Amino acid sequence: MYPIIAPNSSDNPAQKPLLLLHLEDSAVDQRLNQITLSKAGIVCKVTCTDNLQDFLELLRSHRFDLVLADYYLLGFTALDAWAQARSLEGCPPFVLLSGAIGETAAVEAIRQGIADYLLKDNIARLPHVLLRALEVHEARLAKEQAVQDLQRSERQLAELTEHLQQSIEKERAAIAREIHDDIGGSLTSVKFDLSWIDRNATTLEVQTHARSALEMLQHAL
């Protein structure tokens, strides 16, 4: 693993450096890429490695904005590195930079989730390709965050709706009990009055009406 190389960013101290992990076994290509980015005005901090295990450990222990990888390395390819790295939390986008990748391999790399690829003989386009990969990655993250926020809002709305419905049902039940108790108390009082009239009626007609009313009241209770 090579040490971190931080191009001079004193010309624009407010610019946030691009944290770049470079998977490359050629020191000449490493330096050429850094010069190309520097000439384009891209301030970056580059960590270089050509070892797969070191590469994966760096991804686990540090935050990077982007990975720039040669396709063919000693004992493995960039696709082997991507296959293991893509499952890591916060895995940054991958850009392939190779002088030997064919169209079939490039298409397969994109199909597997590689952000973009560039041939080394077209190195002048490297800044554009990297910035475009970052923009696409950030747009995808923003979309995923928006979807998560929407899902969370929908869950909260559903929970609130359920809570309101339960509150309404409880309130209805409480009002129904209160009305029932009030009416029941009033009807019981009327029942006592009718019973008294039935017992103390001086005429058969009054007694008959009282008993009929008692019978209907009994059904109501």
Backbone as a ProteinNet text record, in pm:
[ID]
protein_1_A
[PRIMARY]
MYPIIAPNSSDNPAQKPLLLLHLEDSAVDQRLNQITLSKAGIVCKVTCTDNLQDFLELLRSHRFDLVLADYYLLGFTALDAWAQARSLEGCPPFVLLSGAIGETAAVEAIRQGIADYLLKDNIARLPHVLLRALEVHEARLAKEQAVQDLQRSERQLAELTEHLQQSIEKERAAIAREIHDDIGGSLTSVKFDLSWIDRNATTLEVQTHARSALEMLQHAL
[TERTIARY]
85	0	88.2	54.3	132.1	76	158.2	109.2	9.8	-66.6	-161.8	-85.6	-127.4	-68.4	-173.1	-145	-242.2	-189.6	-240.9	-198.7	-224.1	-142.8	-152.5	-286.9	-362	-493.2	-497.1	-378	-372.8	-431.1	-439.2	-494.5	-642.2	-708.5	-851.8	-882.9	-851.3	-866.7	-1011.7	-1105.4	-1246.7	-1301.3	-1227.1	-1275	-1254.3	-1357.5	-1349.2	-1273.5	-1167.3	-1089.4	-1171.7	-1146	-1204.8	-1123.3	-1187.2	-1118.4	-1122	-1008.3	-999	-914.9	-969.9	-894.9	-856.3	-724.8	-673.6	-618.5	-681.5	-636.6	-553.4	-423.6	-333.7	-196	-134	-2.4	111.5	79.3	182.5	199.4	319.6	345.7	340.4	380.2	375.3	230.7	141.2	0	-63.2	-23.6	-75	-42.5	82.8	125.3	59.3	47	-15.1	-160.3	-232	-371.7	-382.8	-293.6	-296	-264.8	-169.4	-136	-254.5	-322	-437.5	-548.9	-574.7	-679.2	-637.9	-512	-464.1	-473.4	-439	-447.4	-591.6	-685.6	-827.3	-884.7	-800.3	-846	-919.1	-907	-974.1	-880	-915.9	-836.7	-872.4	-772.4	-803.8	-696	-737.7	-646.8	-655	-543.5	-540.7	-470.5	-535.7	-473.3	-456	-333.3	-303.6	-271.4	-319.3	-284.6	-296	-223.3	-235.3	-265.9	-305.1	-332.1	-481	-542	-687.1	-728	-656	-693.7	-676.1	-566.2	-546	-656	-691.8	-797.7	-929.1	-967.6	-1092.8	-1084.9	-969.3	-952.7	-961.8	-907.4	-917.4	-1062.8	-1138.8	-1280.7	-1357.9	-1318.9	-1389.2	-1356	-1233.7	-1186.7	-1183.9	-1200	-1195.6	-1312.8	-1341.1	-1445.6	-1380.2	-1430.3	-1382.7	-1501.3	-1475.5	-1580.5	-1591	-1477.1	-1476.3	-1357.9	-1374.1	-1265.7	-1229.7	-1101.6	-1048.9	-962.6	-994.1	-927.3	-880.6	-757.6	-710.2	-786	-801	-878.6	-798.3	-676.4	-593.8	-487.7	-488.5	-386.4	-328.4	-225.2	-155.5	-246.1	-293.2	-372.1	-522.1	-567.8	-712.1	-744.4	-872.9	-918.4	-1001.7	-1031.9	-1115.5	-1254.6	-1303.1	-1434.1	-1431.8	-1319.5	-1306.4	-1313	-1245	-1246.6	-1386.7	-1454.2	-1589.9	-1687.5	-1672.6	-1763.9	-1759.3	-1641.5	-1629.7	-1661.4	-1634.3	-1652.1	-1796	-1871.7	-2005.3	-2100.2	-2073.9	-2160.5	-2125.7	-2014	-1973.5	-2061.8	-2091.2	-2175.1	-2104.2	-2176.7	-2120.6	-2017.9	-2026.5	-1929.9	-1940.2	-1827.8	-1831.4	-1842.9	-1872.6	-1878.9	-1741.5	-1740.8	-1618	-1607.7	-1488.3	-1458.4	-1337.6	-1350.9	-1240	-1156.3	-1025.5	-932.1	-829.7	-838.3	-754.1	-709.3	-593.7	-546.2	-574.2	-630.1	-645.3	-787.7	-882.6	-1019	-1087.7	-1155.1	-1228.9	-1372.9	-1445.4	-1584.5	-1670.5	-1646.8	-1726.1	-1705	-1579.5	-1549.9	-1608.8	-1604.3	-1658.9	-1809.6	-1878.3	-2023.4	-2058	-1981.7	-2005.8	-1982.2	-1880	-1851.3	-1967.1	-2019.5	-2133.1	-2254.1	-2272.8	-2386.6	-2378.7	-2257.5	-2239.7	-2243.1	-2256.4	-2271.2	-2155.7	-2052.3	-1943.1	-1999	-1957	-2015.8	-1979.4	-1853.1	-1810.1	-1671.8	-1627.7	-1493.8	-1431.6	-1297.2	-1223.2	-1093.8	-1059.2	-933.3	-819.6	-703.5	-590.7	-539.6	-564.5	-519.4	-612.4	-717.1	-809	-811.2	-693.5	-680.3	-729.7	-730.8	-773.4	-919.2	-997.6	-1138.4	-1159.3	-1051.3	-1064.9	-1140.4	-1107.2	-1182.6	-1332.4	-1367.7	-1509.9	-1578.4	-1513	-1572.2	-1590	-1490.7	-1500.7	-1613.1	-1619.3	-1723.1	-1861.5	-1874	-2003.9	-2044.7	-1948.7	-1978.8	-2022.9	-1958.6	-1998	-2138.1	-2168.7	-2301.5	-2410.3	-2386.4	-2483.8	-2501.2	-2389.4	-2394.7	-2471.2	-2443.7	-2512.2	-2660.8	-2694.5	-2835.5	-2907.1	-2838.2	-2898.1	-2919.4	-2819.5	-2833.2	-2947.3	-2957.2	-3065.1	-3201	-3209.7	-3335.4	-3370.5	-3270.3	-3293.9	-3337.8	-3274.6	-3311.6	-3453.3	-3489	-3625.3	-3728.6	-3695.9	-3786.3	-3802.1	-3689.3	-3694.9	-3776.7	-3757	-3832.6	-3981.7	-4014.1	-4154.9	-4215.9	-4142.3	-4191.8	-4211.3	-4116.5	-4129.6	-4250.9	-4272.4	-4388.6	-4518.6	-4519.5	-4639.8	-4668.3	-4560.8	-4580.5	-4633.6	-4577.1	-4622.7	-4767.1	-4803.2	-4940.4	-5036.1	-4994.6	-5078.7	-5096.4	-4986.4	-4994.7	-5084.1	-5072.3	-5156.1	-5302.7	-5329.5	-5467.3	-5526.8	-5446.5	-5494.3	-5519.6	-5428.5	-5446.4	-5572	-5594.9	-5714	-5841.1	-5837.2	-5954.9	-5984.3	-5878.7	-5897.8	-5951.3	-5900.1	-5947.7	-6094.7	-6131.8	-6272.5	-6362.6	-6319.5	-6399.4	-6413.5	-6305.3	-6311.8	-6406	-6397.6	-6484.4	-6630.4	-6655.4	-6792.2	-6844.1	-6758	-6799.4	-6827.1	-6742.3	-6761.8	-6891.6	-6916.4	-7041.1	-7162	-7151.9	-7264.4	-7293	-7185.5	-7205.5	-7268.9	-7221.8	-7275.5	-7423.9	-7457.2	-7597.3	-7681.2	-7625.7	-7698.5	-7723.5	-7619	-7634.6	-7737.5	-7732.2	-7826.5	-7969.5	-7987.6	-8123	-8170.1	-8075.2	-8114.1	-8157.5	-8084.8	-8122.9	-8258.8	-8284.7	-8414.5	-8527.5	-8505.7	-8611	-8636.4	-8530.3	-8549	-8633.3	-8605	-8685.1	-8831.2	-8854.3	-8992.2	-9057.5	-8977.6	-9031.6	-9081.2	-9001.8	-9044.1	-9175.2	-9184.4	-9307.1	-9427.2	-9408.9	-9521.7	-9561.7	-9460	-9491	-9572.4	-9534.9	-9609.4	-9753.7	-9768.5	-9903.3	-9984.1	-9918.9	-9990	-10040.1	-9955	-9994.5	-10102	-10100.4	-10188.8	-10300.6	-10320	-10425.6	-10562.8	-10648.3	-10784.3	-10884.7	-10841.4	-10933.7	-10862.3	-10941.4	-10886.7	-10821.5	-10877.5	-10824.3	-10682.2	-10662.3	-10529.3	-10430.4	-10478	-10391.5	-10352.2	-10447.2	-10420.3	-10317.1	-10332.6	-10235.9	-10096.9	-10093.1	-9965.1	-9894.5	-9973.9	-9913.4	-9866.3	-9939.6	-9897	-9767.3	-9762.7	-9640.5	-9523	-9546.7	-9441	-9388.3	-9483.6	-9444.9	-9353.9	-9392.7	-9311.3	-9176.1	-9178.3	-9054.5	-8961.1	-9015.9	-8936.9	-8861.2	-8927.9	-8863.8	-8751.7	-8774.8	-8674.3	-8549.5	-8569.2	-8454.1	-8380.8
-119.4	0	124	220.4	342.4	447.7	544	647.1	739.7	810.9	908.9	1024.4	1061.9	1174.2	1282.6	1399.9	1509.8	1625	1642.6	1755.5	1887	1986.6	2116.6	2181.3	2216.8	2277.9	2417.4	2479.9	2610	2720.1	2696.8	2799.1	2821.3	2720.1	2731.6	2653.2	2708.6	2633.9	2603.2	2675.8	2652.4	2532.3	2488.5	2376.2	2245.7	2164.9	2037.9	1936.9	1875.9	1780.5	1656.6	1604.1	1478.8	1364.6	1278.6	1165.2	1047.9	1020.7	923.7	803.8	684.1	560.8	504	494.5	455	313.6	222.7	83.9	68.5	77.8	82.1	30.5	-51.3	-107	-37.9	67.4	141.9	279.6	304.9	435	547.2	517.5	617.7	657.6	558.2	587.4	660.6	623.9	694.1	843	871.7	1011.6	1085.5	1019.5	1080.5	1117.8	1030.7	1058.6	1178.9	1185.1	1295.9	1429	1426.7	1548.3	1592	1495.6	1526.5	1591.8	1539.3	1596.9	1734.1	1747.7	1876	1984.6	1951.9	2048.6	2091.3	2002.3	2034.2	2113.5	2142.1	2220.2	2139.5	2007	1920.5	1895.4	1946	1924.4	1786.9	1704.6	1569.1	1516.7	1421.7	1345.7	1201.2	1149.9	1019.7	917.6	803.3	690	580	532.5	433.2	297.2	193.4	57.2	-33.8	-146.4	-246.1	-383.9	-384.2	-509.8	-518	-630.6	-643.2	-635.3	-703.7	-702.7	-564	-497.3	-360.8	-268.9	-290.6	-211.8	-225.4	-347.7	-371.4	-315.8	-329.3	-276.9	-125	-60.2	85.7	129	55.5	89	71.2	-28.7	-53.4	52.7	101.8	187.6	336.5	372.6	512.7	545.8	674.5	719	773.1	727.8	776.3	822.4	923.6	972.7	888.5	829.1	758.7	663.2	555.5	460.6	466.6	481.7	476	350.7	262	131.7	92.6	43	-22.2	-154.4	-203.1	-326.3	-449.7	-460.8	-577.9	-543.2	-619.3	-604.9	-742.8	-745	-871.1	-966.8	-1071.4	-1175.6	-1149.5	-1034.7	-1007.3	-893.8	-870.5	-761.9	-662.7	-551.1	-451.1	-507.3	-596.3	-656	-746.1	-814	-893.6	-801.2	-688.3	-592	-536.1	-503	-448.8	-550.2	-676.3	-780.8	-792.1	-770.1	-778.2	-645.2	-535.5	-404.4	-354.6	-396.4	-339.6	-366.9	-473.1	-506.3	-427.7	-355.5	-278.2	-155.1	-119.1	-2.1	124.9	207	332.8	316.3	205.8	182.7	294	359.5	468.9	416	502.6	460.1	421.5	327.2	278	331.5	375.3	412.7	332.1	263.9	187.3	275.6	264.4	334.1	231.4	190.7	80.4	101.5	46.1	51.4	-76.2	-176.8	-307.2	-361.2	-285.7	-335.5	-331.3	-439.1	-445.1	-403.5	-390.5	-345.9	-444.2	-574.4	-676.1	-664.8	-650.9	-638	-508.8	-401.4	-273.6	-282.5	-344.7	-361.6	-446.4	-552.8	-638.9	-563.4	-476.8	-397.3	-302.9	-236.3	-146.5	-225.6	-344.3	-428.1	-467.9	-486.8	-527.1	-410.2	-287.9	-174	-76.6	-100.5	-4.3	126.8	238.3	367.1	406.8	388.8	430.3	371.5	385	337.6	434.1	432.8	522.9	453.5	468.1	413.7	509.1	453.1	534.9	627.6	591.4	679	798.7	804.2	918.2	984.5	991.2	1034.5	1177.7	1259.3	1399	1409.6	1305.4	1307.7	1258.5	1222.9	1167.9	1260.6	1389.7	1476.8	1477.1	1483.9	1484.4	1354.6	1242.2	1111.9	1096.5	1139.3	1127.3	1215.2	1340.1	1430.8	1382.8	1327.8	1275.2	1154.4	1068.2	952.1	996.5	1100.3	1152.9	1211.9	1286.1	1347.5	1240.6	1138	1029	958	932.5	864.1	947.4	1077.1	1164.4	1174.4	1176.6	1180.6	1052.4	938.5	811.5	807.3	854.7	858.5	951.2	1066.3	1159.8	1098.1	1023.8	956.5	851.4	771.7	669.4	733.9	847	916.9	970.2	1022.6	1074.5	962.9	846.5	732.1	688.9	684.3	647.4	748.7	878.3	982.3	968.5	939.6	923.2	802.6	692.3	571.9	596.9	671.2	703.3	792.9	889.4	978.3	900.6	806.1	724.7	637.3	581.6	501	587.4	707	797.2	839	864.5	901.4	786.4	664.9	547.8	527.9	545.3	530.7	638.7	762	870.7	846	799.4	769	660.6	556.3	448.1	500.1	585.1	641.2	727.2	809.9	894.4	809.7	703.8	617.1	549.6	502.9	441	542.8	666.8	771.6	802.2	807.2	833.3	722.2	597.3	483.5	485.3	518.4	526.2	637.3	751.7	864.2	830	762.4	719.9	624.7	530.9	434.3	504.8	602.9	676.3	757	822.8	900.6	809.6	692.5	598	548.2	519	474.6	584.9	708.4	819.9	841.6	836.5	853	739.2	617.9	501.5	514	557.6	571.4	679.5	793.5	901.8	858.4	796.2	752.4	642.7	551.3	442.8	495.4	595.9	654.6	721.4	793.2	860.5	759.2	653.3	551.8	477.6	454.9	389.2	476.1	607.1	698.7	696.5	692.8	686.1	555.3	448.5	317.7	321.2	386.1	397.2	475.7	580.9	662.5	583.1	506.2	427.3	316.6	259.3	155.3	214.6	334.1	398.9	427.7	475.4	502.5	374.5	265.7	136.6	90.8	112.5	67.7	157.6	282.9	377.9	432.7	372	421.4	401	500.1	492.9	439.5	431.4	378.5	270.7	181.2	72.3	124.8	229.9	285.7	339	412.5	466.6	353.7	253.2	140.5	64.4	51.1	-18.7	56.8	190	270.6	263.2	263.4	257.7	125.7	17.4	-113.6	-128	-74.7	-78.3	-0.1	114.1	194.4	121.5	54.5	-22.3	-135.1	-199.7	-308.3	-257.4	-145.1	-88.7	-42.4	12.5	60.6	-55.3	-166.9	-284.8	-333.2	-326.1	-366	-267.7	-140.2	-39	-55.5	-95.5	-115.2	-247.1
0	0	0	-82.1	-91.5	2.9	43	134.8	66.7	149.1	97.6	34.6	-84.7	-155.8	-165.6	-113	-111.8	-195	-317.8	-399.1	-327.3	-358.1	-293.5	-321.5	-215.6	-231.6	-173.6	-155.3	-90.7	-177.4	-311	-399	-371.1	-321.7	-293.6	-167.3	-50.2	74.9	108.1	45.1	75.8	0.2	-105.2	-184.1	-108.5	-102.9	-32.2	-116.7	-64.1	-143.6	-179	-296.4	-340.3	-281.5	-204.9	-142.4	-239	-298.7	-407.6	-365.4	-383.1	-359.8	-496.3	-519.9	-650.8	-644.7	-716.8	-724.3	-851.4	-836.7	-952.3	-911.6	-998.7	-966.8	-1041.6	-1113.6	-1185.6	-1123.2	-1069.1	-1007.7	-1110.8	-1234.5	-1340.3	-1369	-1380.2	-1405.7	-1287.1	-1167	-1049	-1057.1	-1086.4	-1092.2	-1208.5	-1321.5	-1438.9	-1410.5	-1343.5	-1310.6	-1216.3	-1118.5	-1023.2	-1092.1	-1185.3	-1259.2	-1345.2	-1406.6	-1491.4	-1410.3	-1293.1	-1207.2	-1156.4	-1120.8	-1070.1	-1176	-1300.6	-1410.1	-1435.8	-1405.6	-1425.9	-1308.9	-1209.3	-1094.8	-989.9	-996.7	-899.4	-782	-666.2	-544.9	-489.5	-468.5	-422.5	-328.4	-248	-163.1	-210.1	-255.7	-321	-232	-214.3	-146.3	-250.1	-267	-370.4	-309.4	-375.5	-334.9	-456.5	-453.1	-560.2	-502.3	-375.1	-305	-272.1	-304.1	-287.4	-140.9	-53.8	87.6	148.8	113.3	161.4	109.6	-15.2	-77.7	-0.1	31.4	103.8	246.3	309.4	444.8	445.6	344.5	333.8	320.2	240.7	223.8	354	431.8	558.9	664	660.7	769.3	735.8	609.1	569	476.7	469.9	378.1	251.2	137	8.3	-75.8	-157	-246.4	-372.3	-411.9	-539.7	-545.3	-622.4	-646.8	-795.3	-821.4	-957.7	-966.1	-1059.4	-1059.9	-1199.1	-1205.2	-1326.5	-1340	-1462.3	-1480.3	-1441.7	-1494.9	-1466.9	-1362.5	-1252.7	-1149.1	-1119.7	-1037.1	-1011.3	-932.9	-999.5	-933.8	-926.6	-972.7	-969.2	-1065.9	-1086.2	-1172.5	-1091.1	-1152.5	-1085.9	-1057.1	-1143.3	-1119	-995.7	-971.2	-848.2	-726.1	-735.1	-624	-603.9	-713.7	-705	-647.2	-685.5	-637	-484.9	-426.1	-280.5	-212.3	-281.4	-218.6	-223.3	-322	-342.6	-226.2	-149.6	-36.9	89.6	87.6	204.7	219	342.4	367.3	320.7	247.1	198.6	88.4	15.7	-91.5	-195.7	-229	-326.1	-468.5	-563.3	-703.8	-756.8	-850.9	-913.4	-1055.8	-1091.6	-1229.8	-1274.4	-1388.7	-1443.2	-1534.6	-1521.2	-1609.2	-1653	-1778.9	-1823.2	-1967.2	-1998	-2135.4	-2210.1	-2143.5	-2206	-2200.8	-2151.1	-2139.7	-2276.5	-2310.9	-2435.9	-2416.2	-2526.8	-2519.8	-2441.2	-2461.2	-2390.4	-2240.3	-2198.2	-2055.7	-2000	-2079.3	-2032.9	-2013	-2107.3	-2095.3	-1973.2	-1950.4	-1835.1	-1704.4	-1704.4	-1584.5	-1552	-1652.1	-1631.7	-1584.7	-1643.7	-1603.8	-1457	-1406.6	-1267.2	-1168.8	-1220.8	-1130.9	-1128.9	-1210.1	-1221.5	-1276.5	-1219.2	-1256.9	-1399.7	-1438.8	-1572.4	-1600.4	-1725.1	-1759.1	-1858.5	-1861.9	-1949.7	-1990.7	-2118.2	-2166.4	-2131.9	-2101.1	-2058.4	-2169.3	-2294.5	-2402	-2420.3	-2338.4	-2340.1	-2202.8	-2140.2	-2001.3	-1979.9	-2085.1	-2069.3	-2023.6	-2050	-2009.9	-1867.2	-1798.5	-1662.8	-1567	-1559.9	-1467.9	-1497	-1624.4	-1660.9	-1619.8	-1644.5	-1611.3	-1460.9	-1384.3	-1238.5	-1183.1	-1229.5	-1179.6	-1219.1	-1338.4	-1381.3	-1296.1	-1266.1	-1181	-1042.7	-989.5	-858.7	-862.4	-967.4	-979.5	-986.9	-1066.7	-1078.8	-945.3	-877.1	-746.9	-644.8	-639.8	-544.7	-577.3	-706.7	-746.2	-703.7	-718	-676.8	-525	-449.8	-304.2	-262.7	-332	-300.1	-329.2	-438	-471.6	-366.9	-327	-224.6	-93.5	-57.6	64.8	55.8	-61.7	-81.3	-69.7	-125.2	-115.9	29.7	102.8	244.7	324.4	294.9	365	335.5	209.2	171.1	241.5	244.6	311.8	461.7	521.5	663	688.2	599.6	613.1	597.1	502.5	481.9	603.8	662.8	784.8	898.4	913.1	1019.4	997.2	870.9	839.3	869.2	832.7	860.1	1010.7	1085.5	1230.8	1291	1239.5	1289.4	1256.5	1135.1	1094.9	1183.8	1210.6	1297	1438.8	1487.2	1621.5	1629.7	1526.3	1524.7	1518.7	1437.6	1426.8	1560	1627.3	1758.2	1858.8	1851.8	1942.6	1917.7	1788.2	1752.8	1804	1786.3	1833.1	1985.5	2054.9	2201	2244.9	2175.6	2209.9	2184.2	2072.6	2042.1	2150.1	2188.5	2290.3	2423	2458.2	2583.4	2580.7	2466	2453.2	2459.3	2391.9	2392.4	2534	2609.7	2747.7	2832	2810.1	2887.2	2857.7	2726.9	2688.4	2744.1	2733	2783.1	2932.9	3005.7	3150.6	3185	3112.2	3138.8	3110	2990.8	2954.5	3047.2	3079.3	3170.4	3306.2	3356.1	3484.9	3478.2	3367.8	3352.5	3341.7	3262.4	3246.3	3376.4	3453.5	3583.9	3676.6	3670	3751.4	3708.7	3575.4	3524.3	3566.4	3565.5	3605.2	3750.1	3837.4	3977.5	3988.2	3908.8	3913.1	3865.1	3757	3704.9	3802.5	3866.3	3966.2	4081.5	4120	4228.7	4185.3	4059.1	4007.1	4001	3957.4	3948	4084.6	4185.6	4319.2	4381.2	4345.2	4413.7	4324.9	4206.3	4117	4180.9	4162.7	4220.7	4120.7	3992.4	3891.1	3811.9	3755.5	3674.7	3547.5	3490.8	3365.7	3386.4	3495.7	3524.3	3550	3623.4	3653.8	3527	3433.7	3307.1	3224.3	3215.4	3140.5	3204	3336.8	3405	3378.5	3382.6	3358.1	3211.8	3117.4	2976.1	2956.9	3023.5	3012.7	3075.2	3188.7	3253.6	3163.6	3094.7	3005.3	2890.7	2830.4	2723.2	2777	2896.6	2956.8	2987.6	3025.9	3056.1	2931.1	2815.3	2689.2	2654	2683.8	2652.7	2736.6	2861.6	2950.6	2919
[MASK]
+++++++++++++++++++++++++++++++++++++++++++++++++++++++++++++++++++++++++++++++++++++++++++++++++++++++++++++++++++++++++++++++++++++++++++++++++++++++++++++++++++++++++++++++++++++++++++++++++++++++++++++++++++++++++++++

